[in-house]
């Protein structure tokens, strides 16, 4: 994993459950059934690992307390932690019972006056076993994991800088073997999709509100248990934007991940791009800072800037975009947020290409998801559009009938596709949401003009590399964390390239 920022490292996004999308949705300890992350033996260490080449704060070892061990589908997911004042270390491991693939993640975070973070991983992949985690041996029946010179690679972040790093783990850890260690049966046939009967209202050159379709949500949890309004303070002098009501939402009452959703409107007289919330600080009801400070680019319409740069972070005068981000361990405490709004001026007109969502098809809920939808988008512009590869992060927001947000998602379409004028593109994603009442979906499509050459991306240093891909096997919320961070990293590189050109039209 390359080019991860401090805010991303602190979330330890790789909770690592190779396809265990509901690893935190079930299980818990024998004393606390169904409570994710509840310690199994909170006062008894589960073993000690030696950690070579780690940060000084790690102290050369990891004294583990078992946090959870659970089975979901064909996967075993185990987590341990070592916690002290202003310092937390975590170790996550996922084991595929069907093909013996492993994923291991170790993270270390200091929350003191000089905060720093580190995250390291090895992974056997998601399709065929490799030897990336060859130093890990798992006895799932005995509850024993042995590490023998297992190398993990990652990064250490301090302040605004981040450097590549590797660590080596040795030792043995124990966990409580959960029931259900045999693989589950192969799922049955795919359900029949629900036909589209709703309407599409365009909101930009890449977005539309799709209303009146199938209701999205499992309906197993009251919305009031999954959503709350939070206060907003915009710092500094701002005459270009106004923000709407902000909400903290979560996909399930069993997790404390917080999805922060808020509209942002351009009230100025010129189009602005790279609209960004910077220096975001979350606070509890007493005003104490909580969570991880961060920044986030607003999702808006697509414009072409100087030298052929395209970005979907633009707001024309009067246009409203959406801010959607995710934070771990935040929902229960968050009551307020503060940030500064900044942007760059776009002197260029919108591209002749325009890809607007038209409809969605929803598959019925499963034991994991509220449904899987397929969104159809139409190129209503005069030229061809490129969707996928570099322009690959498509964002959607789910609302109730009153227009209040329920959930959001970020897809990652890495396969490039050229959409001719009047041609269609298909965007797919899964919805992990236990509430109900959502039949209004706002979808934003990320696209570029096909004339943007790959050579320009490479020479400008703004191309996404093969390593900038989140494993599809990550649990749902960790997958969102990963995608959100890669999107922000990509946009930071685009903005830096644009700024280096002197913002010339």
TATA-V271600 format. One record per residue. N is the residue number from 1. RES is the residue in one letter. BURIAL is b if it has 9 or more other ideal C-beta (glycine too) atoms within 8 Angstrom, else e. D_FIRST is the distance of its C-alpha to the first C-alpha in whole Angstrom. Layout:
# TATA-V271600
n=N res=RES burial=BURIAL d_first=D_FIRST
n=N res=RES burial=BURIAL d_first=D_FIRST
This chain:
# TATA-V271600
n=1 res=X burial=b d_first=0
n=2 res=X burial=e d_first=4
n=3 res=X burial=e d_first=7
n=4 res=X burial=b d_first=7
n=5 res=X burial=b d_first=11
n=6 res=X burial=b d_first=13
n=7 res=X burial=b d_first=15
n=8 res=X burial=b d_first=11
n=9 res=X burial=b d_first=11
n=10 res=X burial=b d_first=14
n=11 res=X burial=b d_first=14
n=12 res=X burial=b d_first=12
n=13 res=X burial=b d_first=11
n=14 res=X burial=b d_first=11
n=15 res=X burial=b d_first=14
n=16 res=X burial=b d_first=14
n=17 res=X burial=b d_first=17
n=18 res=X burial=b d_first=16
n=19 res=X burial=b d_first=19
n=20 res=X burial=b d_first=20
n=21 res=X burial=b d_first=21
n=22 res=X burial=b d_first=23
n=23 res=X burial=b d_first=22
n=24 res=X burial=b d_first=23
n=25 res=X burial=b d_first=26
n=26 res=X burial=b d_first=28
n=27 res=X burial=b d_first=29
n=28 res=X burial=b d_first=29
n=29 res=X burial=b d_first=32
n=30 res=X burial=e d_first=35
n=31 res=X burial=e d_first=37
n=32 res=X burial=e d_first=35
n=33 res=X burial=e d_first=34
n=34 res=X burial=e d_first=32
n=35 res=X burial=b d_first=30
n=36 res=X burial=b d_first=27
n=37 res=X burial=b d_first=25
n=38 res=X burial=b d_first=29
n=39 res=X burial=b d_first=29
n=40 res=X burial=b d_first=31
n=41 res=X burial=b d_first=32
n=42 res=X burial=e d_first=32
n=43 res=X burial=e d_first=34
n=44 res=X burial=e d_first=33
n=45 res=X burial=e d_first=30
n=46 res=X burial=b d_first=28
n=47 res=X burial=b d_first=28
n=48 res=X burial=b d_first=26
n=49 res=X burial=b d_first=23
n=50 res=X burial=b d_first=23
n=51 res=X burial=b d_first=20
n=52 res=X burial=b d_first=20
n=53 res=X burial=e d_first=18
n=54 res=X burial=b d_first=17
n=55 res=X burial=b d_first=18
n=56 res=X burial=e d_first=22
n=57 res=X burial=e d_first=22
n=58 res=X burial=b d_first=21
n=59 res=X burial=e d_first=24
n=60 res=X burial=e d_first=23
n=61 res=X burial=b d_first=23
n=62 res=X burial=b d_first=22
n=63 res=X burial=e d_first=26
n=64 res=X burial=b d_first=25
n=65 res=X burial=b d_first=27
n=66 res=X burial=b d_first=26
n=67 res=X burial=b d_first=25
n=68 res=X burial=b d_first=25
n=69 res=X burial=b d_first=26
n=70 res=X burial=b d_first=26
n=71 res=X burial=b d_first=27
n=72 res=X burial=b d_first=26
n=73 res=X burial=e d_first=27
n=74 res=X burial=e d_first=26
n=75 res=X burial=b d_first=23
n=76 res=X burial=b d_first=23
n=77 res=X burial=b d_first=21
n=78 res=X burial=b d_first=22
n=79 res=X burial=b d_first=21
n=80 res=X burial=b d_first=22
n=81 res=X burial=b d_first=22
n=82 res=X burial=b d_first=24
n=83 res=X burial=e d_first=25
n=84 res=X burial=e d_first=27
n=85 res=X burial=e d_first=28
n=86 res=X burial=e d_first=25
n=87 res=X burial=b d_first=23
n=88 res=X burial=b d_first=21
n=89 res=X burial=b d_first=19
n=90 res=X burial=b d_first=18
n=91 res=X burial=b d_first=17
n=92 res=X burial=b d_first=16
n=93 res=X burial=b d_first=17
n=94 res=X burial=b d_first=18
n=95 res=X burial=b d_first=20
n=96 res=X burial=b d_first=21
n=97 res=X burial=b d_first=25
n=98 res=X burial=e d_first=26
n=99 res=X burial=e d_first=24
n=100 res=X burial=e d_first=22
n=101 res=X burial=b d_first=19
n=102 res=X burial=b d_first=17
n=103 res=X burial=b d_first=14
n=104 res=X burial=b d_first=13
n=105 res=X burial=b d_first=12
n=106 res=X burial=b d_first=13
n=107 res=X burial=b d_first=13
n=108 res=X burial=b d_first=16
n=109 res=X burial=b d_first=17
n=110 res=X burial=b d_first=20
n=111 res=X burial=e d_first=23
n=112 res=X burial=e d_first=25
n=113 res=X burial=e d_first=27
n=114 res=X burial=e d_first=24
n=115 res=X burial=b d_first=21
n=116 res=X burial=b d_first=17
n=117 res=X burial=b d_first=14
n=118 res=X burial=b d_first=12
n=119 res=X burial=b d_first=9
n=120 res=X burial=b d_first=8
n=121 res=X burial=b d_first=8
n=122 res=X burial=b d_first=10
n=123 res=X burial=b d_first=11
n=124 res=X burial=b d_first=14
n=125 res=X burial=b d_first=13
n=126 res=X burial=e d_first=16
n=127 res=X burial=e d_first=18
n=128 res=X burial=e d_first=19
n=129 res=X burial=e d_first=19
n=130 res=X burial=e d_first=17
n=131 res=X burial=e d_first=17
n=132 res=X burial=b d_first=14
n=133 res=X burial=b d_first=15
n=134 res=X burial=e d_first=19
n=135 res=X burial=b d_first=20
n=136 res=X burial=b d_first=20
n=137 res=X burial=e d_first=23
n=138 res=X burial=b d_first=24
n=139 res=X burial=e d_first=28
n=140 res=X burial=b d_first=28
n=141 res=X burial=e d_first=32
n=142 res=X burial=e d_first=32
n=143 res=X burial=b d_first=29
n=144 res=X burial=b d_first=28
n=145 res=X burial=b d_first=24
n=146 res=X burial=b d_first=24
n=147 res=X burial=b d_first=21
n=148 res=X burial=e d_first=22
n=149 res=X burial=e d_first=20
n=150 res=X burial=b d_first=17
n=151 res=X burial=b d_first=14
n=152 res=X burial=b d_first=11
n=153 res=X burial=b d_first=8
n=154 res=X burial=b d_first=6
n=155 res=X burial=b d_first=8
n=156 res=X burial=b d_first=11
n=157 res=X burial=b d_first=13
n=158 res=X burial=b d_first=17
n=159 res=X burial=e d_first=19
n=160 res=X burial=e d_first=17
n=161 res=X burial=e d_first=15
n=162 res=X burial=b d_first=12
n=163 res=X burial=e d_first=11
n=164 res=X burial=e d_first=9
n=165 res=X burial=b d_first=11
n=166 res=X burial=b d_first=11
n=167 res=X burial=b d_first=14
n=168 res=X burial=b d_first=17
n=169 res=X burial=b d_first=18
n=170 res=X burial=b d_first=22
n=171 res=X burial=b d_first=25
n=172 res=X burial=e d_first=26
n=173 res=X burial=b d_first=25
n=174 res=X burial=b d_first=28
n=175 res=X burial=b d_first=28
n=176 res=X burial=b d_first=30
n=177 res=X burial=b d_first=30
n=178 res=X burial=b d_first=31
n=179 res=X burial=e d_first=33
n=180 res=X burial=e d_first=32
n=181 res=X burial=b d_first=30
n=182 res=X burial=e d_first=31
n=183 res=X burial=e d_first=30
n=184 res=X burial=e d_first=31
n=185 res=X burial=e d_first=33
n=186 res=X burial=e d_first=32
n=187 res=X burial=e d_first=32
n=188 res=X burial=e d_first=35
n=189 res=X burial=e d_first=36
n=190 res=X burial=e d_first=34
n=191 res=X burial=e d_first=36
n=192 res=X burial=e d_first=38
n=193 res=X burial=e d_first=36
n=194 res=X burial=b d_first=38
n=195 res=X burial=e d_first=40
n=196 res=X burial=e d_first=39
n=197 res=X burial=e d_first=42
n=198 res=X burial=b d_first=41
n=199 res=X burial=e d_first=41
n=200 res=X burial=b d_first=38
n=201 res=X burial=e d_first=39
n=202 res=X burial=e d_first=37
n=203 res=X burial=e d_first=35
n=204 res=X burial=b d_first=34
n=205 res=X burial=b d_first=33
n=206 res=X burial=b d_first=30
n=207 res=X burial=b d_first=31
n=208 res=X burial=b d_first=34
n=209 res=X burial=b d_first=35
n=210 res=X burial=b d_first=35
n=211 res=X burial=b d_first=38
n=212 res=X burial=e d_first=40
n=213 res=X burial=b d_first=38
n=214 res=X burial=e d_first=38
n=215 res=X burial=e d_first=37
n=216 res=X burial=b d_first=33
n=217 res=X burial=b d_first=33
n=218 res=X burial=b d_first=34
n=219 res=X burial=e d_first=36
n=220 res=X burial=e d_first=36
n=221 res=X burial=b d_first=35
n=222 res=X burial=e d_first=37
n=223 res=X burial=b d_first=36
n=224 res=X burial=e d_first=37
n=225 res=X burial=e d_first=35
n=226 res=X burial=b d_first=32
n=227 res=X burial=b d_first=32
n=228 res=X burial=e d_first=34
n=229 res=X burial=e d_first=34
n=230 res=X burial=b d_first=33
n=231 res=X burial=e d_first=35
n=232 res=X burial=b d_first=33
n=233 res=X burial=e d_first=34
n=234 res=X burial=b d_first=33
n=235 res=X burial=e d_first=33
n=236 res=X burial=e d_first=35
n=237 res=X burial=e d_first=37
n=238 res=X burial=e d_first=36
n=239 res=X burial=e d_first=39
n=240 res=X burial=b d_first=36
n=241 res=X burial=b d_first=35
n=242 res=X burial=e d_first=36
n=243 res=X burial=b d_first=34
n=244 res=X burial=b d_first=35
n=245 res=X burial=e d_first=35
n=246 res=X burial=b d_first=32
n=247 res=X burial=b d_first=31
n=248 res=X burial=b d_first=28
n=249 res=X burial=b d_first=28
n=250 res=X burial=b d_first=26
n=251 res=X burial=b d_first=26
n=252 res=X burial=b d_first=28
n=253 res=X burial=e d_first=30
n=254 res=X burial=e d_first=28
n=255 res=X burial=b d_first=25
n=256 res=X burial=b d_first=25
n=257 res=X burial=b d_first=22
n=258 res=X burial=b d_first=24
n=259 res=X burial=b d_first=23
n=260 res=X burial=b d_first=25
n=261 res=X burial=b d_first=27
n=262 res=X burial=b d_first=29
n=263 res=X burial=b d_first=31
n=264 res=X burial=b d_first=31
n=265 res=X burial=b d_first=34
n=266 res=X burial=b d_first=35
n=267 res=X burial=b d_first=39
n=268 res=X burial=b d_first=39
n=269 res=X burial=e d_first=41
n=270 res=X burial=e d_first=38
n=271 res=X burial=b d_first=35
n=272 res=X burial=b d_first=32
n=273 res=X burial=b d_first=28
n=274 res=X burial=b d_first=25
n=275 res=X burial=b d_first=26
n=276 res=X burial=b d_first=24
n=277 res=X burial=b d_first=25
n=278 res=X burial=b d_first=24
n=279 res=X burial=b d_first=24
n=280 res=X burial=b d_first=24
n=281 res=X burial=b d_first=26
n=282 res=X burial=b d_first=27
n=283 res=X burial=b d_first=30
n=284 res=X burial=b d_first=32
n=285 res=X burial=e d_first=36
n=286 res=X burial=e d_first=37
n=287 res=X burial=e d_first=34
n=288 res=X burial=e d_first=32
n=289 res=X burial=e d_first=28
n=290 res=X burial=b d_first=26
n=291 res=X burial=b d_first=22
n=292 res=X burial=b d_first=20
n=293 res=X burial=e d_first=21
n=294 res=X burial=e d_first=19
n=295 res=X burial=b d_first=20
n=296 res=X burial=b d_first=20
n=297 res=X burial=b d_first=21
n=298 res=X burial=b d_first=24
n=299 res=X burial=b d_first=24
n=300 res=X burial=b d_first=27
n=301 res=X burial=b d_first=29
n=302 res=X burial=b d_first=28
n=303 res=X burial=b d_first=29
n=304 res=X burial=b d_first=29
n=305 res=X burial=b d_first=29
n=306 res=X burial=b d_first=30
n=307 res=X burial=e d_first=29
n=308 res=X burial=b d_first=28
n=309 res=X burial=b d_first=25
n=310 res=X burial=b d_first=25
n=311 res=X burial=b d_first=24
n=312 res=X burial=b d_first=24
n=313 res=X burial=b d_first=25
n=314 res=X burial=b d_first=28
n=315 res=X burial=b d_first=32
n=316 res=X burial=b d_first=35
n=317 res=X burial=b d_first=38
n=318 res=X burial=e d_first=39
n=319 res=X burial=b d_first=35
n=320 res=X burial=b d_first=33
n=321 res=X burial=b d_first=30
n=322 res=X burial=b d_first=28
n=323 res=X burial=b d_first=25
n=324 res=X burial=b d_first=23
n=325 res=X burial=b d_first=20
n=326 res=X burial=b d_first=19
n=327 res=X burial=b d_first=19
n=328 res=X burial=b d_first=19
n=329 res=X burial=e d_first=23
n=330 res=X burial=b d_first=25
n=331 res=X burial=b d_first=27
n=332 res=X burial=e d_first=30
n=333 res=X burial=e d_first=30
n=334 res=X burial=b d_first=29
n=335 res=X burial=e d_first=32
n=336 res=X burial=b d_first=32
n=337 res=X burial=b d_first=29
n=338 res=X burial=b d_first=30
n=339 res=X burial=b d_first=28
n=340 res=X burial=b d_first=29
n=341 res=X burial=b d_first=29
n=342 res=X burial=e d_first=28
n=343 res=X burial=b d_first=28
n=344 res=X burial=b d_first=29
n=345 res=X burial=b d_first=32
n=346 res=X burial=b d_first=32
n=347 res=X burial=e d_first=35
n=348 res=X burial=e d_first=35
n=349 res=X burial=e d_first=36
n=350 res=X burial=b d_first=34
n=351 res=X burial=b d_first=33
n=352 res=X burial=e d_first=36
n=353 res=X burial=b d_first=33
n=354 res=X burial=b d_first=33
n=355 res=X burial=b d_first=31
n=356 res=X burial=b d_first=33
n=357 res=X burial=b d_first=32
n=358 res=X burial=b d_first=35
n=359 res=X burial=b d_first=35
n=360 res=X burial=b d_first=33
n=361 res=X burial=b d_first=34
n=362 res=X burial=b d_first=33
n=363 res=X burial=b d_first=33
n=364 res=X burial=e d_first=34
n=365 res=X burial=e d_first=32
n=366 res=X burial=e d_first=31
n=367 res=X burial=e d_first=31
n=368 res=X burial=e d_first=27
n=369 res=X burial=b d_first=27
n=370 res=X burial=b d_first=30
n=371 res=X burial=b d_first=30
n=372 res=X burial=b d_first=28
n=373 res=X burial=b d_first=29
n=374 res=X burial=b d_first=29
n=375 res=X burial=b d_first=30
n=376 res=X burial=b d_first=32
n=377 res=X burial=b d_first=32
n=378 res=X burial=b d_first=34
n=379 res=X burial=b d_first=34
n=380 res=X burial=e d_first=37
n=381 res=X burial=b d_first=37
n=382 res=X burial=e d_first=39
n=383 res=X burial=b d_first=36
n=384 res=X burial=b d_first=33
n=385 res=X burial=b d_first=29
n=386 res=X burial=b d_first=26
n=387 res=X burial=b d_first=24
n=388 res=X burial=b d_first=20
n=389 res=X burial=b d_first=18
n=390 res=X burial=e d_first=18
n=391 res=X burial=b d_first=20
n=392 res=X burial=b d_first=18
n=393 res=X burial=b d_first=18
n=394 res=X burial=b d_first=21
n=395 res=X burial=b d_first=23
n=396 res=X burial=b d_first=25
n=397 res=X burial=b d_first=28
n=398 res=X burial=b d_first=30
n=399 res=X burial=b d_first=33
n=400 res=X burial=b d_first=37
n=401 res=X burial=e d_first=40
n=402 res=X burial=e d_first=40
n=403 res=X burial=e d_first=37
n=404 res=X burial=b d_first=35
n=405 res=X burial=b d_first=32
n=406 res=X burial=b d_first=31
n=407 res=X burial=b d_first=27
n=408 res=X burial=b d_first=25
n=409 res=X burial=b d_first=22
n=410 res=X burial=b d_first=19
n=411 res=X burial=b d_first=19
n=412 res=X burial=b d_first=16
n=413 res=X burial=b d_first=19
n=414 res=X burial=e d_first=17
n=415 res=X burial=e d_first=20
n=416 res=X burial=e d_first=22
n=417 res=X burial=b d_first=26
n=418 res=X burial=b d_first=28
n=419 res=X burial=b d_first=31
n=420 res=X burial=e d_first=34
n=421 res=X burial=e d_first=37
n=422 res=X burial=e d_first=38
n=423 res=X burial=b d_first=35
n=424 res=X burial=b d_first=33
n=425 res=X burial=b d_first=29
n=426 res=X burial=e d_first=28
n=427 res=X burial=b d_first=25
n=428 res=X burial=e d_first=25
n=429 res=X burial=b d_first=23
n=430 res=X burial=b d_first=24
n=431 res=X burial=b d_first=26
n=432 res=X burial=b d_first=25
n=433 res=X burial=b d_first=28
n=434 res=X burial=b d_first=31
n=435 res=X burial=b d_first=33
n=436 res=X burial=e d_first=36
n=437 res=X burial=b d_first=38
n=438 res=X burial=b d_first=35
n=439 res=X burial=b d_first=36
n=440 res=X burial=b d_first=35
n=441 res=X burial=b d_first=32
n=442 res=X burial=b d_first=31
n=443 res=X burial=b d_first=28
n=444 res=X burial=b d_first=27
n=445 res=X burial=b d_first=26
n=446 res=X burial=b d_first=23
n=447 res=X burial=b d_first=25
n=448 res=X burial=b d_first=26
n=449 res=X burial=b d_first=29
n=450 res=X burial=b d_first=28
n=451 res=X burial=e d_first=30
n=452 res=X burial=b d_first=26
n=453 res=X burial=e d_first=26
n=454 res=X burial=e d_first=22
n=455 res=X burial=e d_first=23
n=456 res=X burial=b d_first=24
n=457 res=X burial=b d_first=20
n=458 res=X burial=e d_first=19
n=459 res=X burial=e d_first=21
n=460 res=X burial=b d_first=21
n=461 res=X burial=e d_first=17
n=462 res=X burial=b d_first=16
n=463 res=X burial=b d_first=15
n=464 res=X burial=e d_first=12
n=465 res=X burial=e d_first=10
n=466 res=X burial=e d_first=10
n=467 res=X burial=e d_first=6
n=468 res=X burial=b d_first=7
n=469 res=X burial=e d_first=9
n=470 res=X burial=b d_first=9
n=471 res=X burial=b d_first=11
n=472 res=X burial=e d_first=14
n=473 res=X burial=b d_first=15
n=474 res=X burial=b d_first=14
n=475 res=X burial=b d_first=17
n=476 res=X burial=b d_first=18
n=477 res=X burial=b d_first=18
n=478 res=X burial=b d_first=14
n=479 res=X burial=b d_first=14
n=480 res=X burial=b d_first=15
n=481 res=X burial=b d_first=13
n=482 res=X burial=b d_first=10
n=483 res=X burial=b d_first=12
n=484 res=X burial=b d_first=14
n=485 res=X burial=b d_first=11
n=486 res=X burial=b d_first=10
n=487 res=X burial=b d_first=14
n=488 res=X burial=b d_first=15
n=489 res=X burial=b d_first=12
n=490 res=X burial=b d_first=14
n=491 res=X burial=b d_first=17
n=492 res=X burial=e d_first=17
n=493 res=X burial=b d_first=16
n=494 res=X burial=b d_first=19
n=495 res=X burial=b d_first=21
n=496 res=X burial=e d_first=21
n=497 res=X burial=b d_first=22
n=498 res=X burial=b d_first=25
n=499 res=X burial=b d_first=26
n=500 res=X burial=e d_first=26
n=501 res=X burial=b d_first=28
n=502 res=X burial=e d_first=31
n=503 res=X burial=e d_first=31
n=504 res=X burial=e d_first=33
n=505 res=X burial=e d_first=34
